């Protein structure tokens, strides 16, 4: 029986980390571009994110403007919300 790697990571305290990096394009310094990256990581130190950003600073010729992160670290059933209504698209 094989077990999903992401599930094992969650059982070891990791959660889904979504990172959005806004950076200046190297060839057009006044243009911002967005890069979204998702991985499993452990809060609050985020070692995978730190490795990724170290790699970016060393290897990528683009200056980071800002970084936004979202992290979900709980293991459990998905949230269910009942909806009163029906929406149809023609």
Buried (B, 14 or more C-beta within 10 A) or exposed (E): EEEEEEEEBBEEEBBBBBBBBEBBEEEEEEEEEEBEBEBBBBBEEBEBBEEBBEEBEEEEEBEBEEBEBEBEBEEEEEEEEEEEEEEEEE
